[in-house]
């Protein structure tokens, strides 16, 4: 069976009729509107550092099988208690968190991306806390050590980070 398209099977009129039509909102993926409404813009925070410096108490968000680069905007929809705690700390204190892509084959992860929270929504749906965040990757960093921190009477994981490269 041949999959080649011959000229007689190719209908140019059908293509030219739909060529100028766009039947979907092309801005929807870029704005991440599928995360819901009522997002709060996160203003007033900038991470200042020097090369070869160490940043402390940066909350860590672990996500499985996600690729995240500096300059890329991603949606985070957190339902796990640990991730919700880390994101709430990032939102309320400094607007930054470390993003680690966890893979089941990698045990010792030492590289991360510092992500800036652009907007967020905290909700309680069906008795479960949900934190939705739009974040942009800012810097590639090396995780020096991992610690636990107490925020709102609960513990979560933070990192001591060594800044070795910057990307926008």
N, CA, C and O atoms as a DFTB+ gen file, in Angstrom:
672 C
 N C O
     1  1       0.843      -1.170       0.000
     2  2       0.000       0.000       0.000
     3  2       0.892       1.238       0.000
     4  3       1.784       1.362       0.838
     5  1       0.661       2.115      -0.900
     6  2       1.467       3.313      -1.052
     7  2       0.856       4.462      -0.253
     8  3      -0.362       4.643      -0.226
     9  1       1.716       5.224       0.388
    10  2       1.242       6.382       1.149
    11  2       1.509       7.684       0.418
    12  3       1.253       8.761       0.956
    13  1       2.026       7.598      -0.813
    14  2       2.301       8.807      -1.582
    15  2       0.998       9.467      -2.005
    16  3       0.019       8.790      -2.320
    17  1       0.997      10.782      -2.009
    18  2      -0.183      11.540      -2.417
    19  2       0.029      11.996      -3.850
    20  3       1.021      12.655      -4.160
    21  1      -0.887      11.651      -4.704
    22  2      -0.793      12.076      -6.095
    23  2      -1.484      13.418      -6.251
    24  3      -2.221      13.859      -5.369
    25  1      -1.235      14.063      -7.387
    26  2      -1.837      15.370      -7.643
    27  2      -3.354      15.303      -7.697
    28  3      -4.035      16.254      -7.313
    29  1      -3.884      14.189      -8.171
    30  2      -5.340      14.085      -8.263
    31  2      -5.988      13.961      -6.886
    32  3      -7.132      14.378      -6.705
    33  1      -5.266      13.388      -5.902
    34  2      -5.809      13.235      -4.553
    35  2      -5.635      14.498      -3.710
    36  3      -6.308      14.666      -2.693
    37  1      -4.749      15.370      -4.125
    38  2      -4.411      16.560      -3.354
    39  2      -5.361      17.691      -3.721
    40  3      -5.353      18.157      -4.861
    41  1      -6.162      18.130      -2.794
    42  2      -7.185      19.148      -3.051
    43  2      -6.673      20.515      -2.591
    44  3      -6.752      20.849      -1.409
    45  1      -6.148      21.299      -3.535
    46  2      -5.600      22.609      -3.191
    47  2      -6.683      23.598      -2.788
    48  3      -6.426      24.504      -1.997
    49  1      -7.881      23.439      -3.317
    50  2      -8.972      24.357      -2.970
    51  2      -9.336      24.250      -1.496
    52  3      -9.616      25.260      -0.851
    53  1      -9.334      23.034      -0.959
    54  2      -9.674      22.840       0.459
    55  2      -8.631      23.491       1.357
    56  3      -8.964      24.038       2.408
    57  1      -7.372      23.431       0.943
    58  2      -6.308      24.037       1.748
    59  2      -6.372      25.556       1.651
    60  3      -6.210      26.238       2.663
    61  1      -6.599      26.096       0.475
    62  2      -6.623      27.550       0.331
    63  2      -7.815      28.173       1.057
    64  3      -7.739      29.326       1.482
    65  1      -8.917      27.426       1.207
    66  2     -10.071      27.947       1.931
    67  2      -9.798      28.091       3.424
    68  3     -10.298      29.024       4.051
    69  1      -9.020      27.192       4.000
    70  2      -8.757      27.211       5.442
    71  2      -7.427      27.857       5.791
    72  3      -7.066      27.927       6.966
    73  1      -6.696      28.327       4.798
    74  2      -5.345      28.835       5.040
    75  2      -5.303      30.025       6.000
    76  3      -4.416      30.079       6.852
    77  1      -6.215      30.963       5.895
    78  2      -6.192      32.145       6.734
    79  2      -6.937      32.002       8.044
    80  3      -6.870      32.901       8.882
    81  1      -7.644      30.902       8.251
    82  2      -8.450      30.730       9.454
    83  2      -7.637      30.154      10.604
    84  3      -6.864      29.213      10.428
    85  1      -7.823      30.727      11.768
    86  2      -7.252      30.158      12.987
    87  2      -8.427      29.894      13.910
    88  3      -9.139      30.817      14.303
    89  1      -8.624      28.637      14.251
    90  2      -9.810      28.276      15.024
    91  2      -9.504      28.022      16.489
    92  3     -10.346      27.482      17.205
    93  1      -8.335      28.394      16.946
    94  2      -7.984      28.221      18.350
    95  2      -7.224      29.452      18.830
    96  3      -6.701      30.220      18.023
    97  1      -7.167      29.631      20.120
    98  2      -6.463      30.763      20.711
    99  2      -4.977      30.428      20.798
   100  3      -4.576      29.601      21.618
   101  1      -4.163      31.058      19.965
   102  2      -2.733      30.756      19.933
   103  2      -2.006      31.249      21.176
   104  3      -0.882      30.819      21.434
   105  1      -2.609      32.132      21.946
   106  2      -1.971      32.659      23.149
   107  2      -2.230      31.797      24.375
   108  3      -1.581      31.982      25.404
   109  1      -3.160      30.864      24.287
   110  2      -3.521      30.041      25.442
   111  2      -2.337      29.271      26.029
   112  3      -2.144      29.326      27.243
   113  1      -1.531      28.553      25.232
   114  2      -0.409      27.838      25.846
   115  2       0.621      28.766      26.483
   116  3       1.181      28.429      27.526
   117  1       0.882      29.912      25.891
   118  2       1.892      30.823      26.434
   119  2       1.447      31.456      27.742
   120  3       2.283      31.753      28.596
   121  1       0.155      31.667      27.915
   122  2      -0.347      32.293      29.136
   123  2      -0.730      31.265      30.189
   124  3      -0.998      31.621      31.337
   125  1      -0.757      29.994      29.806
   126  2      -1.103      28.899      30.722
   127  2      -2.465      29.129      31.377
   128  3      -2.623      28.926      32.580
   129  1      -3.441      29.551      30.582
   130  2      -4.778      29.821      31.107
   131  2      -5.502      28.562      31.568
   132  3      -6.462      28.645      32.333
   133  1      -5.052      27.405      31.112
   134  2      -5.686      26.154      31.523
   135  2      -5.463      25.863      33.004
   136  3      -6.109      24.972      33.555
   137  1      -4.566      26.592      33.657
   138  2      -4.352      26.418      35.095
   139  2      -5.474      27.044      35.912
   140  3      -5.592      26.784      37.109
   141  1      -6.286      27.855      35.279
   142  2      -7.392      28.479      35.994
   143  2      -7.254      29.991      36.031
   144  3      -6.266      30.558      35.564
   145  1      -8.259      30.622      36.591
   146  2      -8.291      32.081      36.705
   147  2      -7.835      32.508      38.093
   148  3      -7.405      31.686      38.903
   149  1      -7.936      33.799      38.350
   150  2      -7.634      34.390      39.656
   151  2      -6.180      34.212      40.074
   152  3      -5.898      33.989      41.251
   153  1      -5.262      34.309      39.130
   154  2      -3.847      34.269      39.478
   155  2      -3.422      35.633      40.001
   156  3      -3.933      36.664      39.563
   157  1      -2.500      35.629      40.924
   158  2      -1.963      36.856      41.504
   159  2      -0.566      37.050      40.935
   160  3       0.268      36.149      41.015
   161  1      -0.306      38.217      40.364
   162  2       1.022      38.492      39.837
   163  2       2.004      38.664      40.981
   164  3       1.693      39.292      41.993
   165  1       3.185      38.105      40.813
   166  2       4.225      38.183      41.838
   167  2       5.203      39.287      41.449
   168  3       5.975      39.135      40.502
   169  1       5.169      40.387      42.176
   170  2       6.029      41.530      41.893
   171  2       7.018      41.741      43.031
   172  3       6.866      41.184      44.118
   173  1       8.031      42.554      42.762
   174  2       8.868      43.083      43.821
   175  2       9.983      42.202      44.312
   176  3      10.400      42.326      45.463
   177  1      10.480      41.314      43.478
   178  2      11.578      40.483      43.947
   179  2      12.592      40.310      42.836
   180  3      12.239      40.093      41.677
   181  1      13.831      40.409      43.203
   182  2      14.928      40.196      42.271
   183  2      16.028      39.500      43.040
   184  3      16.326      39.873      44.175
   185  1      16.626      38.507      42.445
   186  2      17.675      37.738      43.103
   187  2      19.023      38.356      42.745
   188  3      19.430      38.336      41.584
   189  1      19.718      38.906      43.746
   190  2      21.027      39.498      43.530
   191  2      22.095      38.557      44.061
   192  3      21.943      37.982      45.139
   193  1      23.149      38.403      43.324
   194  2      24.209      37.482      43.698
   195  2      25.470      37.892      42.952
   196  3      25.426      38.735      42.056
   197  1      26.567      37.306      43.317
   198  2      27.818      37.460      42.596
   199  2      28.223      36.092      42.096
   200  3      27.839      35.075      42.674
   201  1      28.997      36.061      41.022
   202  2      29.496      34.779      40.535
   203  2      30.308      34.115      41.637
   204  3      30.949      34.786      42.446
   205  1      30.273      32.819      41.658
   206  2      30.959      32.021      42.679
   207  2      30.456      32.356      44.078
   208  3      31.212      32.264      45.045
   209  1      29.196      32.740      44.195
   210  2      28.621      33.016      45.506
   211  2      27.718      31.859      45.922
   212  3      27.402      30.979      45.122
   213  1      27.313      31.877      47.180
   214  2      26.460      30.825      47.713
   215  2      25.144      31.448      48.161
   216  3      25.134      32.432      48.901
   217  1      24.041      30.873      47.711
   218  2      22.703      31.302      48.109
   219  2      22.160      30.283      49.089
   220  3      22.337      29.081      48.891
   221  1      21.506      30.737      50.137
   222  2      20.997      29.826      51.162
   223  2      19.475      29.885      51.243
   224  3      18.844      30.861      50.837
   225  1      18.913      28.818      51.775
   226  2      17.476      28.707      52.033
   227  2      16.628      28.934      50.785
   228  3      15.632      29.656      50.826
   229  1      17.023      28.323      49.692
   230  2      16.220      28.333      48.475
   231  2      15.366      27.067      48.493
   232  3      15.921      25.968      48.503
   233  1      14.040      27.182      48.499
   234  2      13.205      25.976      48.528
   235  2      13.375      25.153      47.248
   236  3      13.605      25.702      46.170
   237  1      13.261      23.847      47.383
   238  2      13.450      22.939      46.256
   239  2      12.107      22.347      45.845
   240  3      11.331      21.895      46.686
   241  1      11.846      22.356      44.548
   242  2      10.675      21.700      43.973
   243  2      11.179      20.547      43.118
   244  3      11.961      20.750      42.189
   245  1      10.732      19.341      43.434
   246  2      11.115      18.149      42.686
   247  2       9.984      17.787      41.722
   248  3       8.836      17.638      42.141
   249  1      10.299      17.649      40.458
   250  2       9.325      17.195      39.460
   251  2       9.954      16.059      38.671
   252  3      11.154      16.070      38.396
   253  1       9.147      15.091      38.316
   254  2       9.658      13.937      37.587
   255  2       9.531      14.144      36.085
   256  3       8.505      14.604      35.584
   257  1      10.603      13.791      35.382
   258  2      10.623      13.735      33.922
   259  2      10.153      15.028      33.257
   260  3       9.386      14.993      32.294
   261  1      10.610      16.153      33.767
   262  2      10.288      17.456      33.188
   263  2      11.593      18.119      32.783
   264  3      12.547      18.144      33.561
   265  1      11.639      18.652      31.581
   266  2      12.817      19.371      31.112
   267  2      12.533      20.860      31.259
   268  3      11.497      21.345      30.804
   269  1      13.440      21.578      31.887
   270  2      13.249      22.999      32.178
   271  2      14.559      23.722      31.916
   272  3      15.601      23.331      32.441
   273  1      14.513      24.774      31.109
   274  2      15.703      25.528      30.724
   275  2      15.584      26.975      31.188
   276  3      14.473      27.474      31.367
   277  1      16.706      27.652      31.383
   278  2      16.655      29.088      31.671
   279  2      15.964      29.835      30.529
   280  3      16.238      29.586      29.355
   281  1      15.075      30.744      30.889
   282  2      14.321      31.501      29.903
   283  2      12.979      30.889      29.558
   284  3      12.137      31.557      28.957
   285  1      12.760      29.648      29.920
   286  2      11.506      28.953      29.622
   287  2      10.490      29.200      30.737
   288  3      10.842      29.177      31.916
   289  1       9.239      29.434      30.365
   290  2       8.158      29.583      31.338
   291  2       7.401      28.272      31.415
   292  3       7.005      27.713      30.393
   293  1       7.200      27.780      32.641
   294  2       6.482      26.519      32.811
   295  2       5.356      26.677      33.825
   296  3       5.420      27.532      34.708
   297  1       4.331      25.853      33.693
   298  2       3.288      25.805      34.714
   299  2       3.623      24.732      35.738
   300  3       4.110      23.662      35.373
   301  1       3.374      24.997      36.985
   302  2       3.511      23.994      38.042
   303  2       2.168      23.899      38.745
   304  3       1.629      24.904      39.207
   305  1       1.640      22.713      38.823
   306  2       0.359      22.477      39.485
   307  2       0.634      21.473      40.591
   308  3       0.665      20.265      40.352
   309  1       0.832      21.977      41.800
   310  2       1.286      21.137      42.908
   311  2       0.127      20.700      43.777
   312  3      -0.702      21.512      44.190
   313  1       0.081      19.404      44.051
   314  2      -0.899      18.864      44.991
   315  2      -0.231      18.129      46.141
   316  3      -0.854      17.898      47.177
   317  1       1.042      17.756      45.965
   318  2       1.725      17.057      47.062
   319  2       2.060      18.058      48.164
   320  3       2.434      19.193      47.870
   321  1       1.931      17.654      49.424
   322  2       2.169      18.590      50.537
   323  2       3.569      19.196      50.534
   324  3       3.717      20.386      50.814
   325  1       4.597      18.411      50.224
   326  2       5.963      18.940      50.231
   327  2       6.159      20.016      49.170
   328  3       6.756      21.058      49.441
   329  1       5.665      19.771      47.981
   330  2       5.799      20.753      46.909
   331  2       4.982      22.002      47.213
   332  3       5.434      23.115      46.944
   333  1       3.789      21.832      47.769
   334  2       2.958      22.989      48.147
   335  2       3.667      23.856      49.183
   336  3       3.646      25.082      49.082
   337  1       4.297      23.225      50.182
   338  2       5.018      23.983      51.218
   339  2       6.169      24.774      50.617
   340  3       6.352      25.950      50.931
   341  1       6.949      24.125      49.749
   342  2       8.094      24.803      49.141
   343  2       7.643      25.967      48.269
   344  3       8.250      27.037      48.306
   345  1       6.597      25.772      47.494
   346  2       6.111      26.857      46.636
   347  2       5.503      27.997      47.444
   348  3       5.691      29.164      47.097
   349  1       4.777      27.680      48.515
   350  2       4.219      28.743      49.362
   351  2       5.329      29.566      50.007
   352  3       5.210      30.787      50.110
   353  1       6.400      28.915      50.439
   354  2       7.537      29.650      50.997
   355  2       8.150      30.547      49.923
   356  3       8.454      31.712      50.178
   357  1       8.328      30.002      48.727
   358  2       8.900      30.800      47.639
   359  2       8.013      31.997      47.316
   360  3       8.518      33.091      47.063
   361  1       6.712      31.805      47.322
   362  2       5.772      32.888      47.009
   363  2       5.803      33.968      48.089
   364  3       5.851      35.156      47.772
   365  1       5.775      33.573      49.337
   366  2       5.639      34.543      50.433
   367  2       6.948      35.198      50.842
   368  3       6.933      36.311      51.368
   369  1       8.059      34.552      50.620
   370  2       9.314      35.088      51.139
   371  2      10.185      35.703      50.057
   372  3      10.578      36.863      50.182
   373  1      10.500      34.961      48.994
   374  2      11.505      35.484      48.075
   375  2      11.171      35.341      46.597
   376  3      11.905      35.865      45.759
   377  1      10.102      34.659      46.251
   378  2       9.649      34.489      44.871
   379  2      10.556      33.602      44.020
   380  3      10.356      33.519      42.808
   381  1      11.530      32.949      44.608
   382  2      12.428      32.066      43.864
   383  2      12.429      30.682      44.478
   384  3      12.248      30.523      45.685
   385  1      12.637      29.679      43.633
   386  2      12.817      28.317      44.121
   387  2      13.755      27.577      43.175
   388  3      13.932      27.968      42.022
   389  1      14.347      26.512      43.677
   390  2      15.194      25.657      42.850
   391  2      14.310      24.571      42.255
   392  3      13.498      23.973      42.960
   393  1      14.463      24.320      40.988
   394  2      13.668      23.309      40.290
   395  2      14.594      22.162      39.922
   396  3      15.580      22.349      39.209
   397  1      14.268      20.979      40.411
   398  2      15.081      19.802      40.116
   399  2      14.226      18.805      39.359
   400  3      13.144      18.423      39.804
   401  1      14.730      18.392      38.213
   402  2      14.060      17.352      37.444
   403  2      14.548      16.012      37.970
   404  3      15.700      15.628      37.769
   405  1      13.659      15.318      38.640
   406  2      13.989      14.010      39.191
   407  2      13.733      12.960      38.130
   408  3      12.685      12.963      37.484
   409  1      14.671      12.081      37.954
   410  2      14.476      10.963      37.047
   411  2      14.746       9.695      37.819
   412  3      15.642       9.646      38.662
   413  1      13.979       8.680      37.534
   414  2      14.105       7.455      38.309
   415  2      15.464       6.784      38.148
   416  3      15.832       5.946      38.971
   417  1      16.223       7.136      37.096
   418  2      17.522       6.507      36.887
   419  2      18.669       7.289      37.520
   420  3      19.780       6.768      37.626
   421  1      18.423       8.524      37.942
   422  2      19.472       9.366      38.502
   423  2      19.295       9.443      40.013
   424  3      18.229       9.816      40.504
   425  1      20.343       9.088      40.741
   426  2      20.250       9.104      42.201
   427  2      20.747      10.406      42.807
   428  3      20.047      11.017      43.614
   429  1      21.930      10.836      42.434
   430  2      22.531      12.033      43.026
   431  2      22.429      13.195      42.048
   432  3      23.201      13.284      41.093
   433  1      21.487      14.069      42.288
   434  2      21.284      15.220      41.412
   435  2      22.004      16.411      42.024
   436  3      21.794      16.739      43.192
   437  1      22.857      17.060      41.228
   438  2      23.585      18.201      41.772
   439  2      23.329      19.484      40.987
   440  3      23.714      20.560      41.446
   441  1      22.699      19.405      39.833
   442  2      22.418      20.593      39.033
   443  2      20.945      20.945      39.122
   444  3      20.086      20.075      39.270
   445  1      20.672      22.229      39.030
   446  2      19.301      22.695      39.169
   447  2      19.126      23.985      38.379
   448  3      20.082      24.535      37.831
   449  1      17.903      24.447      38.335
   450  2      17.551      25.734      37.740
   451  2      16.888      26.571      38.826
   452  3      15.999      26.089      39.528
   453  1      17.314      27.815      38.966
   454  2      16.602      28.745      39.842
   455  2      15.441      29.294      39.024
   456  3      15.640      29.817      37.928
   457  1      14.233      29.176      39.559
   458  2      13.037      29.642      38.857
   459  2      12.402      30.785      39.637
   460  3      12.344      30.754      40.866
   461  1      11.930      31.786      38.919
   462  2      11.248      32.930      39.520
   463  2       9.746      32.757      39.347
   464  3       9.276      32.451      38.251
   465  1       8.996      32.950      40.417
   466  2       7.539      32.858      40.368
   467  2       6.997      34.124      39.705
   468  3       7.240      35.233      40.180
   469  1       6.259      33.952      38.601
   470  2       5.659      35.089      37.904
   471  2       4.255      35.383      38.420
   472  3       3.898      36.539      38.646
   473  1       3.469      34.336      38.603
   474  2       2.121      34.478      39.150
   475  2       1.741      33.166      39.819
   476  3       2.330      32.120      39.549
   477  1       0.748      33.241      40.694
   478  2       0.400      32.053      41.470
   479  2      -1.063      32.081      41.869
   480  3      -1.731      33.114      41.809
   481  1      -1.539      30.909      42.280
   482  2      -2.895      30.758      42.816
   483  2      -2.847      29.671      43.875
   484  3      -2.367      28.568      43.614
   485  1      -3.338      29.976      45.064
   486  2      -3.415      28.999      46.153
   487  2      -4.893      28.750      46.420
   488  3      -5.652      29.682      46.685
   489  1      -5.293      27.482      46.348
   490  2      -6.709      27.146      46.528
   491  2      -6.832      25.893      47.376
   492  3      -5.870      25.146      47.560
   493  1      -8.024      25.682      47.881
   494  2      -8.338      24.480      48.639
   495  2      -9.543      23.836      47.968
   496  3     -10.677      24.285      48.135
   497  1      -9.283      22.777      47.206
   498  2     -10.344      22.115      46.458
   499  2     -10.564      20.716      47.008
   500  3      -9.629      19.919      47.080
   501  1     -11.774      20.422      47.389
   502  2     -12.148      19.106      47.927
   503  2     -11.286      18.718      49.122
   504  3     -10.918      17.553      49.275
   505  1     -10.963      19.690      49.966
   506  2     -10.167      19.421      51.156
   507  2      -8.688      19.233      50.894
   508  3      -7.938      18.910      51.815
   509  1      -8.249      19.426      49.658
   510  2      -6.844      19.259      49.303
   511  2      -6.277      20.601      48.850
   512  3      -6.865      21.286      48.013
   513  1      -5.131      20.964      49.414
   514  2      -4.506      22.235      49.046
   515  2      -3.845      22.104      47.683
   516  3      -3.176      21.113      47.391
   517  1      -4.043      23.119      46.858
   518  2      -3.465      23.142      45.518
   519  2      -2.745      24.469      45.341
   520  3      -3.288      25.529      45.652
   521  1      -1.520      24.402      44.838
   522  2      -0.753      25.602      44.520
   523  2      -0.412      25.530      43.036
   524  3       0.274      24.608      42.594
   525  1      -0.889      26.496      42.276
   526  2      -0.588      26.587      40.852
   527  2       0.320      27.792      40.645
   528  3       0.055      28.875      41.167
   529  1       1.387      27.601      39.885
   530  2       2.409      28.638      39.717
   531  2       2.819      28.705      38.252
   532  3       2.943      27.679      37.583
   533  1       3.025      29.910      37.766
   534  2       3.713      30.122      36.494
   535  2       5.106      30.614      36.858
   536  3       5.253      31.638      37.525
   537  1       6.126      29.890      36.423
   538  2       7.500      30.233      36.798
   539  2       8.376      30.286      35.551
   540  3       8.117      29.601      34.562
   541  1       9.416      31.113      35.618
   542  2      10.369      31.214      34.516
   543  2      11.753      30.840      35.030
   544  3      12.161      31.262      36.112
   545  1      12.462      30.051      34.250
   546  2      13.818      29.654      34.616
   547  2      14.772      30.821      34.494
   548  3      14.734      31.547      33.501
   549  1      15.621      31.015      35.479
   550  2      16.548      32.144      35.468
   551  2      18.016      31.726      35.379
   552  3      18.735      32.200      34.500
   553  1      18.469      30.854      36.268
   554  2      19.897      30.552      36.347
   555  2      20.122      29.056      36.490
   556  3      19.328      28.352      37.114
   557  1      21.208      28.581      35.907
   558  2      21.665      27.223      36.183
   559  2      22.563      27.293      37.401
   560  3      23.419      28.172      37.502
   561  1      22.369      26.380      38.312
   562  2      23.145      26.407      39.551
   563  2      23.550      24.993      39.949
   564  3      23.024      24.005      39.437
   565  1      24.489      24.928      40.864
   566  2      24.943      23.663      41.436
   567  2      24.484      23.605      42.887
   568  3      24.704      24.544      43.652
   569  1      23.851      22.511      43.259
   570  2      23.386      22.357      44.634
   571  2      24.542      21.861      45.483
   572  3      25.087      20.781      45.253
   573  1      24.903      22.665      46.463
   574  2      26.016      22.357      47.350
   575  2      25.588      21.407      48.462
   576  3      26.255      20.406      48.722
   577  1      24.482      21.721      49.112
   578  2      23.970      20.868      50.186
   579  2      22.461      21.049      50.295
   580  3      21.904      22.052      49.850
   581  1      21.821      20.063      50.895
   582  2      20.374      20.082      51.071
   583  2      20.080      20.065      52.557
   584  3      20.675      19.291      53.307
   585  1      19.157      20.924      52.984
   586  2      18.801      21.038      54.397
   587  2      17.282      21.018      54.523
   588  3      16.570      21.106      53.522
   589  1      16.794      20.905      55.739
   590  2      15.357      21.069      55.971
   591  2      15.134      22.376      56.714
   592  3      15.993      22.837      57.466
   593  1      13.972      22.962      56.490
   594  2      13.637      24.240      57.097
   595  2      12.203      24.169      57.595
   596  3      11.390      23.429      57.040
   597  1      11.886      24.924      58.626
   598  2      10.529      24.954      59.156
   599  2       9.866      26.264      58.743
   600  3      10.404      27.346      58.979
   601  1       8.698      26.152      58.127
   602  2       7.904      27.299      57.691
   603  2       6.447      26.962      57.969
   604  3       5.960      25.920      57.532
   605  1       5.755      27.819      58.683
   606  2       4.365      27.588      59.082
   607  2       4.212      26.241      59.791
   608  3       3.304      25.465      59.493
   609  1       5.110      25.983      60.725
   610  2       5.097      24.774      61.560
   611  2       5.251      23.475      60.783
   612  3       4.897      22.413      61.294
   613  1       5.765      23.533      59.571
   614  2       6.019      22.314      58.808
   615  2       7.409      22.371      58.199
   616  3       7.934      23.448      57.916
   617  1       7.993      21.207      58.002
   618  2       9.326      21.121      57.418
   619  2       9.237      20.959      55.906
   620  3       8.299      20.353      55.389
   621  1      10.220      21.506      55.211
   622  2      10.375      21.237      53.788
   623  2      11.851      21.351      53.450
   624  3      12.644      21.828      54.261
   625  1      12.217      20.915      52.261
   626  2      13.616      20.827      51.859
   627  2      14.059      22.142      51.237
   628  3      13.367      22.701      50.386
   629  1      15.228      22.635      51.671
   630  2      15.847      23.805      51.056
   631  2      17.252      23.428      50.621
   632  3      17.766      22.368      50.977
   633  1      17.863      24.310      49.847
   634  2      19.190      24.020      49.323
   635  2      20.136      25.170      49.597
   636  3      19.738      26.333      49.672
   637  1      21.387      24.814      49.742
   638  2      22.483      25.768      49.730
   639  2      23.068      25.653      48.324
   640  3      23.563      24.591      47.945
   641  1      23.015      26.730      47.552
   642  2      23.303      26.664      46.125
   643  2      24.541      27.480      45.794
   644  3      24.722      28.595      46.284
   645  1      25.391      26.899      44.948
   646  2      26.577      27.572      44.445
   647  2      26.264      28.066      43.038
   648  3      25.950      27.262      42.160
   649  1      26.344      29.376      42.809
   650  2      26.031      29.955      41.502
   651  2      27.287      29.894      40.644
   652  3      28.302      30.514      40.963
   653  1      27.204      29.133      39.541
   654  2      28.376      29.013      38.685
   655  2      28.133      29.472      37.260
   656  3      29.096      29.701      36.528
   657  1      26.898      29.614      36.841
   658  2      26.629      30.065      35.478
   659  2      25.286      30.772      35.454
   660  3      24.393      30.473      36.248
   661  1      25.158      31.705      34.539
   662  2      23.921      32.459      34.441
   663  2      23.410      32.374      33.008
   664  3      24.192      32.462      32.062
   665  1      22.116      32.207      32.848
   666  2      21.486      32.180      31.526
   667  2      20.160      32.903      31.598
   668  3      19.415      32.759      32.568
   669  1      19.871      33.666      30.592
   670  2      18.543      34.289      30.485
   671  2      17.917      33.879      29.187
   672  3      16.795      34.287      28.886
